[in-house]
Amino acid sequence: MVLLVAMMAACSSTGDKQDGSVSIEDKGTTADGGAMASGAAGGSDFSSYSLDDPNSPIAQRVIYFEYDSAEITADGQDLLVHHSGYLVANPGARITLEGHTDERGSREYNIALGDRRALSVQRVMELNGVAPEQITVVSYGEEKPAAEGNSEAAWRLNRRVELLY
């Protein structure tokens, strides 16, 4: 079962309790507005997931992003719970997270944005129990578009992180 780490970089103390412990309020995002863990899919048998089954919850392997953002959407977070569960249940499995952007912005800016997106995905996976050595991160920026063209429809498809096993 996926382990969900309760504390995140953007958590803040809400005050000391009388027993000396500190309560933590989950803000849901990192300090830079990036990663957000959504919790384990309770009771799922992640070890039964198959990389080859098109009906498997891990068949979808692309996380999409809004313009100029590295914040993972709720749909992306849900998908990452399943991928994280699979990786935790299969410690020998490895994943590469490829960060991509649309063509707007300089080459350097887009490489950095693609990296921030992939690192946001990595943080969520690690918060859900995936071992850091199972994950490789690479950014291609605008260099490998999923769709050609200068339209919002094309740009939307290019703002992504691909999860490659």
Secondary structure as the mmCIF struct_conf table of DSSP 4:
data_model
#
loop_
_struct_conf.conf_type_id
_struct_conf.id
_struct_conf.beg_label_comp_id
_struct_conf.beg_label_asym_id
_struct_conf.beg_label_seq_id
_struct_conf.end_label_comp_id
_struct_conf.end_label_asym_id
_struct_conf.end_label_seq_id
BEND BEND1 ALA A 6 ALA A 6
TURN_TY1_P TURN_TY1_P1 ALA A 9 ALA A 10
STRN STRN1 SER A 12 ASP A 16
TURN_TY1_P TURN_TY1_P2 GLN A 18 ASP A 19
BEND BEND2 GLY A 20 GLY A 20
STRN STRN2 VAL A 22 GLU A 25
BEND BEND3 GLY A 28 THR A 29
TURN_TY1_P TURN_TY1_P3 ALA A 31 ASP A 32
BEND BEND4 GLY A 33 GLY A 33
TURN_TY1_P TURN_TY1_P4 GLY A 42 GLY A 43
HELX_RH_3T_P HELX_RH_3T_P1 PHE A 46 SER A 48
TURN_TY1_P TURN_TY1_P5 LEU A 51 ASP A 52
TURN_TY1_P TURN_TY1_P6 PRO A 54 ASN A 55
BEND BEND5 SER A 56 SER A 56
TURN_TY1_P TURN_TY1_P7 PRO A 57 ILE A 58
BEND BEND6 ALA A 59 ALA A 59
STRN STRN3 VAL A 62 TYR A 64
TURN_TY1_P TURN_TY1_P8 TYR A 67 ASP A 68
HELX_LH_PP_P HELX_LH_PP_P1 GLU A 71 THR A 73
HELX_RH_AL_P HELX_RH_AL_P1 ALA A 74 ALA A 89
TURN_TY1_P TURN_TY1_P9 PRO A 91 GLY A 92
STRN STRN4 ILE A 95 HIS A 100
BEND BEND7 GLU A 103 GLU A 103
BEND BEND8 GLY A 105 GLY A 105
HELX_RH_AL_P HELX_RH_AL_P2 ARG A 107 LEU A 127
TURN_TY1_P TURN_TY1_P10 ASN A 128 GLY A 129
HELX_RH_3T_P HELX_RH_3T_P2 PRO A 132 GLN A 134
STRN STRN5 ILE A 135 GLY A 141
TURN_TY1_P TURN_TY1_P11 GLU A 142 GLU A 142
BEND BEND9 GLU A 143 LYS A 144
BEND BEND10 ALA A 146 ALA A 147
BEND BEND11 GLY A 149 SER A 151
HELX_RH_AL_P HELX_RH_AL_P3 GLU A 152 ASN A 158
BEND BEND12 ARG A 159 ARG A 159
STRN STRN6 ARG A 160 LEU A 164
#
